[in-house]
Amino acid sequence: MNIPTAGGGRLFSALSSAARQNRTPVPPRIGTCTDPLGAVGSGGRRTRHRFAPALGALAGAAALALLLPASPAAAEPPGALPSRVAAPDGTWQPAFDYDTDGCYPTPAVGADGTVAAGLNTSGALDGSCRDSWDLEDTNSYARAKCDPSGWCAYMYALYFEKDQALPGCCGHRHDLEHVVVWVEDGRARYVSASAHGDYDTRAASEIRWEGTHAKIVYHKDGWSTHAFRFAAGHDDPPENHEGVWQYPDLVSWNEFPAGVREALVAADFGSARLALKDGNFEADLDQAKPAGIAFDPYR
């Protein structure tokens, strides 16, 4: 397998995802969604509904429903930040897919500093968190560190509103998963994918790529909760609504709007852990670091 090099990277727009390579632009979902109750919310998003009434319900049942309190809509996540990317971060951004038994990623923080509220671990595994339009309004976050030895580590984070183990129960509100791409002399040498507080680190030649982008899948790990894994042959085509590998709008660590990164770092995500923040960042790089490489995350 050819080892990915920086020269094969995609060109990222700092303001829009329209220039994404390897991804067919999808028309806005507004007005095209088949959800008959999908009212458009602020920012062009549709309000989510935990319980949609069955089509063709009996008139008597419908009348009774008018007398009952309305079911609350699931909390909307913040709107996505515009993509603002340091060039190397864009080159190595992973290509993501999300198995059907879990959520799509959403923004962890909005432009006004609003932090995602997350969702309770109730209902279906993907309940209220796998809407097709989420793919068009989401973010990935990146932070990089280079060592005098010539090694660079590029870490990427995705946020999910819940991490549910079983239908109706178990798991936790909020999930944060991470990928680290280890680059030496402009070549990806290793990739680390987070799983249940640990990292699976493999040589670049052992995993699948789309150009310079490692293919990573968010999946449910057996009876446990969700984690990242490396893509296999059966993961093509991807399972998401668009059927293509996903590149959420990327925001580099030093490119956040004023005050927004501070809000993200200060947020309480419960048992989920943001590895990009100071202290966690160095510790996770040390944990994920391939054996034998000359890289000091604390330098």
C-alpha positions as CSV (number, residue, x, y, z in Angstrom):
1,M,0.0,0.0,0.0
2,N,1.3,3.5,-0.8
3,I,2.1,5.6,2.2
4,P,0.1,8.8,2.1
5,T,2.2,12.0,1.6
6,A,1.3,15.6,2.2
7,G,1.5,16.3,-1.6
8,G,-1.7,14.3,-2.1
9,G,-3.8,16.4,0.4
10,R,-7.1,18.1,-0.3
11,L,-7.5,21.8,-0.7
12,F,-9.6,23.2,2.1
13,S,-11.7,26.4,2.0
14,A,-11.4,28.5,5.2
15,L,-15.0,29.7,4.8
16,S,-17.0,26.9,3.2
17,S,-17.1,23.2,2.7
18,A,-18.2,23.6,-0.9
19,A,-14.7,23.0,-2.1
20,R,-14.3,19.6,-0.5
21,Q,-12.7,17.0,-2.6
22,N,-14.0,13.5,-2.7
23,R,-17.4,14.6,-1.6
24,T,-20.3,15.5,-3.8
25,P,-22.0,18.7,-2.5
26,V,-25.5,18.0,-1.3
27,P,-28.2,20.5,-1.7
28,P,-29.6,22.1,1.5
29,R,-32.0,19.9,3.3
30,I,-34.4,22.7,4.0
31,G,-37.7,22.0,2.3
32,T,-36.6,18.6,1.1
33,C,-36.8,16.6,4.3
34,T,-39.5,14.0,4.3
35,D,-40.2,14.5,8.0
36,P,-43.7,15.9,8.0
37,L,-43.1,17.5,11.4
38,G,-39.7,18.9,10.6
39,A,-40.2,22.5,11.3
40,V,-37.4,24.8,10.4
41,G,-35.6,26.1,13.5
42,S,-33.1,28.9,14.0
43,G,-30.1,28.8,11.7
44,G,-32.0,26.7,9.1
45,R,-32.0,23.5,11.2
46,R,-35.2,21.5,11.7
47,T,-36.5,21.0,15.2
48,R,-36.1,17.4,16.3
49,H,-39.0,15.4,17.5
50,R,-38.6,12.4,19.8
51,F,-42.0,10.9,18.9
52,A,-43.6,11.3,15.5
53,P,-47.3,10.4,15.2
54,A,-48.1,7.4,13.0
55,L,-49.5,8.3,9.6
56,G,-53.1,7.3,9.2
57,A,-53.9,7.4,13.0
58,L,-57.5,7.0,13.9
59,A,-59.4,10.3,14.2
60,G,-60.4,9.5,17.8
61,A,-56.8,9.0,18.7
62,A,-55.8,12.2,17.0
63,A,-58.5,14.1,18.9
64,L,-57.3,12.6,22.2
65,A,-53.7,13.6,21.4
66,L,-54.9,17.2,21.2
67,L,-55.8,17.0,24.9
68,L,-52.4,15.7,26.0
69,P,-49.2,17.7,26.6
70,A,-46.9,17.8,23.6
71,S,-43.8,15.7,23.8
72,P,-40.7,17.9,24.1
73,A,-38.4,18.2,21.2
74,A,-34.9,17.0,21.7
75,A,-32.5,19.9,22.3
76,E,-30.9,21.3,19.2
77,P,-27.1,21.2,19.1
78,P,-25.3,24.5,18.4
79,G,-24.8,25.5,14.8
80,A,-21.5,24.6,13.2
81,L,-18.6,27.0,13.2
82,P,-17.3,28.0,9.8
83,S,-14.3,26.0,8.7
84,R,-11.0,27.7,9.6
85,V,-8.0,25.4,8.9
86,A,-4.3,25.4,9.3
87,A,-3.0,23.8,6.1
88,P,-1.4,20.7,7.6
89,D,-4.4,19.9,9.7
90,G,-6.5,19.8,6.6
91,T,-4.1,17.5,4.8
92,W,-4.4,14.7,7.4
93,Q,-8.0,15.1,8.5
94,P,-9.5,11.6,8.7
95,A,-12.3,10.5,6.4
96,F,-15.2,9.5,8.7
97,D,-18.2,7.2,8.5
98,Y,-20.7,6.3,11.2
99,D,-22.4,2.9,11.6
100,T,-26.2,3.0,11.7
101,D,-26.4,1.9,15.4
102,G,-25.2,5.3,16.7
103,C,-25.2,9.0,16.4
104,Y,-23.8,11.4,13.9
105,P,-21.3,14.0,15.2
106,T,-22.6,17.5,16.0
107,P,-20.9,20.7,17.0
108,A,-19.7,20.7,20.6
109,V,-19.8,24.5,20.7
110,G,-21.5,27.3,18.7
111,A,-20.3,30.6,17.5
112,D,-21.8,32.4,20.6
113,G,-20.0,30.0,23.0
114,T,-23.1,27.9,23.6
115,V,-22.0,24.3,24.5
116,A,-24.0,21.2,23.3
117,A,-26.4,20.0,26.0
118,G,-26.2,16.4,24.8
119,L,-28.9,13.8,25.0
120,N,-30.2,11.3,27.6
121,T,-29.4,7.6,27.0
122,S,-33.0,6.7,26.2
123,G,-34.9,5.4,23.2
124,A,-33.1,4.0,20.3
125,L,-29.3,3.8,20.0
126,D,-29.5,6.5,17.3
127,G,-32.6,8.2,18.7
128,S,-32.8,12.0,18.0
129,C,-29.1,12.0,16.9
130,R,-28.9,10.6,13.4
131,D,-30.7,13.1,11.3
132,S,-29.5,13.3,7.7
133,W,-29.1,17.1,7.9
134,D,-26.6,16.7,10.8
135,L,-24.0,15.8,8.2
136,E,-24.2,19.3,6.7
137,D,-24.0,21.1,10.0
138,T,-21.1,19.7,12.1
139,N,-17.5,20.3,13.0
140,S,-14.3,18.4,13.7
141,Y,-11.6,20.1,15.8
142,A,-7.8,19.7,15.3
143,R,-4.7,20.4,17.3
144,A,-1.1,19.7,16.2
145,K,2.3,19.4,17.9
146,C,5.7,19.0,16.1
147,D,8.8,17.8,17.8
148,P,12.4,18.8,17.0
149,S,13.0,15.1,16.0
150,G,11.0,15.7,12.8
151,W,7.8,14.0,14.0
152,C,4.4,15.8,14.0
153,A,1.2,14.6,15.7
154,Y,-2.1,15.8,14.3
155,M,-5.1,15.2,16.7
156,Y,-8.7,15.4,15.6
157,A,-11.8,15.3,17.8
158,L,-15.5,14.6,17.1
159,Y,-18.4,15.3,19.5
160,F,-21.5,13.1,19.8
161,E,-24.6,13.9,21.8
162,K,-24.8,10.6,23.6
163,D,-23.0,7.2,23.8
164,Q,-25.7,4.6,24.4
165,A,-25.0,0.9,25.0
166,L,-28.5,-0.6,24.8
167,P,-31.9,0.4,23.6
168,G,-33.5,2.5,26.3
169,C,-30.6,2.6,28.7
170,C,-27.0,2.6,29.7
171,G,-24.0,4.6,28.6
172,H,-23.6,8.4,29.1
173,R,-24.6,11.8,27.8
174,H,-21.9,13.2,25.5
175,D,-19.1,11.4,23.7
176,L,-15.8,12.6,22.4
177,E,-13.6,10.5,20.2
178,H,-10.2,11.3,18.8
179,V,-7.8,10.3,16.0
180,V,-4.0,11.1,15.9
181,V,-2.1,11.0,12.7
182,W,1.7,10.6,13.1
183,V,3.7,12.3,10.4
184,E,7.4,12.2,9.7
185,D,9.1,14.0,6.8
186,G,5.7,14.8,5.2
187,R,4.5,11.1,5.3
188,A,1.9,9.6,7.5
189,R,3.6,6.7,9.4
190,Y,1.0,5.7,12.0
191,V,-2.5,6.5,13.0
192,S,-4.1,6.1,16.5
193,A,-7.9,5.8,17.0
194,S,-9.5,6.2,20.4
195,A,-11.6,3.5,22.0
196,H,-12.9,3.5,25.6
197,G,-10.1,5.6,27.0
198,D,-7.3,3.9,25.1
199,Y,-5.9,4.1,21.6
200,D,-5.4,1.6,18.9
201,T,-2.2,2.6,17.0
202,R,-1.3,1.0,13.7
203,A,1.2,1.6,10.9
204,A,-0.1,3.6,8.0
205,S,0.5,0.7,5.7
206,E,-2.0,-1.5,7.7
207,I,-5.0,0.7,7.3
208,R,-7.3,2.1,4.5
209,W,-7.0,5.6,3.1
210,E,-8.8,8.1,0.9
211,G,-5.9,10.1,-0.4
212,T,-4.1,11.4,2.7
213,H,-7.1,10.8,4.9
214,A,-7.3,7.7,7.1
215,K,-10.7,6.0,6.9
216,I,-12.2,5.9,10.4
217,V,-15.6,4.5,11.5
218,Y,-17.6,5.4,14.6
219,H,-19.2,2.1,15.7
220,K,-20.8,0.3,18.6
221,D,-18.3,-2.0,20.2
222,G,-20.3,-5.2,20.8
223,W,-22.3,-4.9,24.0
224,S,-20.3,-1.9,25.1
225,T,-20.6,1.7,24.0
226,H,-19.2,3.4,20.9
227,A,-15.7,4.0,19.8
228,F,-13.6,4.7,16.7
229,R,-12.2,1.8,14.6
230,F,-10.2,1.6,11.4
231,A,-12.3,0.9,8.3
232,A,-12.3,-2.5,6.7
233,G,-13.2,-3.6,3.2
234,H,-16.9,-4.0,4.1
235,D,-17.1,-0.3,5.0
236,D,-17.3,0.7,1.4
237,P,-19.7,2.2,0.5
238,P,-20.1,4.1,3.8
239,E,-23.4,3.7,5.8
240,N,-24.2,7.4,6.3
241,H,-27.1,9.0,4.5
242,E,-24.9,10.5,1.8
243,G,-23.0,7.2,1.1
244,V,-19.6,8.9,0.9
245,W,-16.8,9.4,3.4
246,Q,-17.4,12.5,5.5
247,Y,-15.1,15.5,6.3
248,P,-16.9,17.6,8.9
249,D,-16.0,21.3,8.7
250,L,-12.6,21.5,10.4
251,V,-11.6,24.1,13.0
252,S,-7.9,24.3,13.9
253,W,-6.9,25.0,17.5
254,N,-5.6,28.5,16.8
255,E,-8.4,29.4,14.4
256,F,-11.4,29.4,16.7
257,P,-13.4,32.7,16.9
258,A,-12.6,34.8,20.0
259,G,-13.8,33.2,23.2
260,V,-15.2,30.1,21.6
261,R,-12.2,27.8,22.3
262,E,-12.3,29.0,25.9
263,A,-16.0,28.0,26.1
264,L,-15.2,24.6,24.7
265,V,-12.3,23.9,27.0
266,A,-14.3,25.0,30.1
267,A,-17.3,22.8,29.2
268,D,-18.3,19.9,31.4
269,F,-18.9,16.9,29.2
270,G,-19.3,14.5,32.1
271,S,-17.5,11.2,31.6
272,A,-16.5,12.3,28.0
273,R,-13.1,13.8,27.8
274,L,-11.8,16.5,25.4
275,A,-8.2,15.4,24.6
276,L,-7.4,18.6,22.8
277,K,-7.3,20.7,26.0
278,D,-4.0,21.5,27.7
279,G,-2.8,18.6,29.9
280,N,-5.1,16.1,28.3
281,F,-3.4,16.8,24.9
282,E,0.1,15.9,26.1
283,A,-1.1,12.9,28.1
284,D,-3.1,11.5,25.2
285,L,-0.3,11.9,22.7
286,D,2.0,10.1,25.2
287,Q,-0.6,7.3,25.5
288,A,-1.1,7.0,21.8
289,K,2.5,7.4,20.7
290,P,3.8,4.6,18.6
291,A,6.5,2.5,20.3
292,G,10.1,3.5,19.5
293,I,9.6,6.9,17.9
294,A,11.5,10.0,19.1
295,F,8.6,12.2,20.0
296,D,8.2,14.0,23.3
297,P,4.7,15.3,23.8
298,Y,5.7,17.4,26.8
299,R,8.5,19.3,25.1
